[in-house]
């Protein structure tokens, strides 16, 4: 039902008008958010390495990509700036290091926190195709793309790999697949796997954004935490998860995957 979709959007909005003072700054500068994929303390190397999850299962990752959207930043006084939505969709692909940066234009200022969604908000999922271009282009099949034609919605997080704990598929590989999506439904309530992530920047360095300068917030995205957060995910028990009830257990672990390493501020 439409009311359910609207409620989901309100609950997942990056800010509420009565939560903070209005943002009055006018001069803009670029803030960069860098997403570095790791497994624990090791850099993620696709198709190589033998990683171990919290269930003791050894695995390697062959594919990892996910959507970041609806970015906002917050100052120490509580003022929040939400990046215009059309400029706030990014697809991070582990196989393409150039996609690891999400660069947005924000007012000059010192920021102590950032927030974003892992996923695509419900309004954009159901928007006219003219509003879904660039990384939101609904192209590709289920294996290669980030959109379910059969389910009319985006795949927010896709990770595939090999593990001896997964059953053998027709190709003779022991492959696991996690394709997680679901925005709450259009005409009837469905699974909502959009998750908001909020990062406190103060322990490892706030973002000092100035025109002519550079500010880069470096985040580590730990895929091991996908297996071990609010829920413990076992490859043996759930080697393939897509649009089912268990997908929420994986989505609930998304916020814990992100940690702030440091912030690079350079004033020119």
C-alpha positions in Angstrom: 0.0 0.0 0.0 1.1 3.5 -0.7 0.9 4.5 3.0 3.4 1.8 3.9 5.9 3.0 1.2 5.6 6.6 2.4 6.1 5.5 6.0 9.3 3.6 5.1 10.7 6.7 3.4 10.0 8.9 6.4 11.6 6.5 8.8 14.7 6.2 6.6 15.1 9.9 5.7 18.5 11.3 6.5 17.1 14.1 8.6 13.9 15.4 10.1 13.1 19.1 9.9 12.5 19.4 13.6 15.7 17.6 14.5 18.1 20.4 13.7 18.6 24.0 12.8 18.3 25.0 9.1 21.6 25.0 7.1 22.3 28.5 6.0 25.9 28.2 4.6 26.1 29.0 0.9 29.7 28.4 -0.3 30.1 24.8 -1.4 33.2 22.5 -1.6 33.8 18.8 -2.3 33.7 16.1 0.3 35.1 12.7 -0.6 34.0 9.5 1.1 36.3 6.6 0.4 35.1 3.0 0.7 37.9 0.5 1.2 36.8 -3.2 1.2 38.5 -5.4 3.8 38.1 -8.7 5.6 39.0 -8.0 9.2 42.5 -6.4 9.1 43.2 -7.7 5.5 42.5 -5.9 2.3 39.9 -7.8 0.2 41.4 -9.4 -2.8 38.9 -10.8 -5.3 39.3 -14.4 -6.3 42.2 -14.9 -3.9 42.9 -15.3 -0.2 41.2 -17.7 2.2 39.2 -15.7 4.7 37.4 -17.2 7.7 34.1 -16.0 9.1 32.8 -16.1 12.6 31.4 -19.6 12.1 34.9 -20.9 11.1 34.0 -21.2 7.5 36.7 -20.6 4.9 35.7 -18.5 1.9 36.9 -16.3 -0.9 35.1 -13.5 -2.6 34.7 -13.3 -6.4 32.2 -10.4 -6.6 31.3 -7.5 -4.3 29.3 -4.4 -5.1 26.8 -2.3 -3.2 24.8 1.0 -3.5 25.5 4.0 -1.3 22.8 6.8 -1.4 21.2 9.7 0.4 24.3 11.1 2.0 24.1 13.8 4.7 26.7 15.5 7.0 26.3 17.0 10.5 28.2 19.7 12.3 28.9 19.7 16.1 26.0 22.2 16.6 23.6 19.7 15.2 23.0 21.4 11.8 22.6 18.8 9.0 23.0 19.2 5.3 21.5 16.5 3.1 23.0 16.2 -0.4 20.5 16.7 -3.2 19.2 13.3 -4.0 20.0 13.4 -7.7 23.7 13.8 -6.7 23.7 11.1 -4.0 23.7 7.7 -5.7 26.9 5.7 -5.9 27.7 2.1 -6.9 30.8 0.8 -5.2 32.4 -2.1 -7.1 35.3 -4.0 -5.6 36.5 -5.0 -9.1 36.7 -1.3 -10.1 38.9 0.6 -7.6 37.9 3.9 -9.2 34.4 3.5 -7.9 35.5 3.5 -4.2 35.0 7.3 -3.9 31.7 9.0 -3.4 32.3 12.7 -4.0 29.6 15.2 -3.0 29.2 19.0 -2.8 28.5 20.3 0.7 28.7 23.7 2.3 32.0 24.7 3.8 32.3 23.6 7.4 33.6 21.2 10.0 31.7 18.0 10.1 31.6 15.5 12.9 29.3 12.8 11.4 28.1 11.5 8.1 25.1 9.3 7.3 24.1 7.4 4.3 21.9 4.5 3.2 23.1 1.2 2.0 20.5 0.7 -0.6 18.2 2.7 -2.8 15.3 4.6 -1.3 11.7 3.5 -2.1 10.8 6.6 -4.1 13.8 6.1 -6.5 13.0 2.4 -6.8 9.6 3.3 -8.1 10.5 6.6 -10.0 10.0 7.0 -13.7 12.9 5.5 -15.7 14.0 9.0 -16.8 15.0 9.5 -13.1 17.1 6.3 -13.0 20.1 7.0 -15.1 23.9 6.5 -14.5 24.5 3.9 -11.8 20.8 3.5 -11.4 20.3 2.3 -15.0 18.2 -0.9 -14.6 20.5 -3.0 -16.9 22.1 -6.4 -16.7 20.7 -9.8 -15.7 20.4 -11.1 -12.2 24.0 -12.4 -12.2 25.7 -9.3 -13.6 23.3 -6.4 -12.9 22.0 -4.7 -9.8 18.4 -4.7 -10.7 15.7 -7.4 -10.4 13.5 -7.2 -13.5 11.2 -9.9 -12.1 10.9 -8.0 -8.8 11.1 -4.4 -10.1 13.7 -3.3 -7.6 17.4 -2.8 -7.0 19.8 -5.2 -5.5 21.4 -3.1 -2.7 24.3 -5.5 -1.9 25.7 -8.3 -3.9 28.5 -10.6 -2.7 29.4 -13.9 -4.3 32.3 -16.3 -3.7 33.5 -19.8 -3.1 33.4 -21.9 0.1 33.7 -25.6 0.8 30.7 -25.1 3.0 28.5 -24.2 0.0 26.9 -27.0 -2.1 28.3 -27.7 -5.5 26.5 -26.0 -8.3 26.1 -27.3 -11.9 29.4 -25.8 -12.9 31.2 -27.8 -10.2 31.9 -24.9 -7.9 31.0 -24.5 -4.3 29.5 -21.1 -4.7 27.6 -18.8 -2.3 25.5 -15.9 -3.4 24.0 -13.0 -1.4 21.9 -10.6 -3.5 20.1 -8.4 -1.0 17.4 -5.9 -1.9 13.8 -5.0 -1.0 12.5 -1.5 -0.4 9.3 -2.1 1.4 6.9 -2.6 -1.5 5.0 -0.4 -3.9 1.3 -1.5 -3.7 1.7 -4.0 -0.8 4.1 -4.3 2.1 7.2 -6.4 1.4 10.6 -6.8 3.0 12.5 -3.5 3.6 16.2 -4.1 3.6 17.3 -0.4 3.3 19.7 0.3 6.1 20.9 3.6 7.4 24.6 4.0 8.4 25.8 6.8 10.7 29.5 7.3 11.3 30.9 9.5 14.1 34.0 11.1 12.7 35.3 12.7 15.9 37.4 9.8 17.2 39.5 9.6 14.0 39.2 13.1 12.7 36.4 15.3 11.6 36.0 16.5 8.0 37.2 20.0 7.4 35.6 21.1 4.1 36.9 24.3 2.5 36.8 25.6 -1.0 40.1 25.0 -2.7 41.0 22.3 -0.2 40.5 18.5 0.0 38.7 16.4 2.6 38.5 12.7 2.3 36.8 10.5 4.9 38.4 7.0 4.7 36.0 4.2 5.6 36.8 0.5 6.0 34.0 -1.8 4.8 34.5 -5.2 6.5 32.7 -8.0 4.7 33.5 -10.3 7.6 31.0 -8.3 9.6 28.3 -9.2 7.2 28.6 -12.7 8.7 28.8 -11.6 12.3 26.7 -8.6 13.6 23.2 -8.6 15.0 22.9 -12.0 13.3 25.4 -14.7 12.7 25.3 -15.8 9.1 26.5 -19.3 8.1 27.4 -20.2 4.6 26.5 -23.8 5.2 23.1 -22.9 6.5 22.3 -20.2 4.0 24.6 -20.4 0.9 22.1 -18.5 -1.3 20.1 -15.6 0.0 18.0 -13.3 -2.1 14.5 -12.0 -1.7 13.4 -14.1 1.3 12.7 -13.6 5.0 16.3 -14.4 5.9 17.6 -11.5 3.8 16.7 -9.1 6.7 19.2 -11.0 8.9 21.9 -10.1 6.5 20.7 -6.5 6.0 20.7 -6.0 9.8 24.5 -6.6 9.7 25.2 -3.9 7.1 25.7 -0.9 9.5 28.4 -2.8 11.4 30.5 -3.3 8.3 31.5 0.3 8.2 34.2 1.8 10.4 36.1 5.2 10.1 39.8 4.8 9.7 40.9 8.4 9.4 40.1 11.7 7.6 42.6 13.4 5.2 42.2 17.2 5.3 44.4 19.3 3.0 44.0 23.0 2.8 45.5 24.5 -0.4 
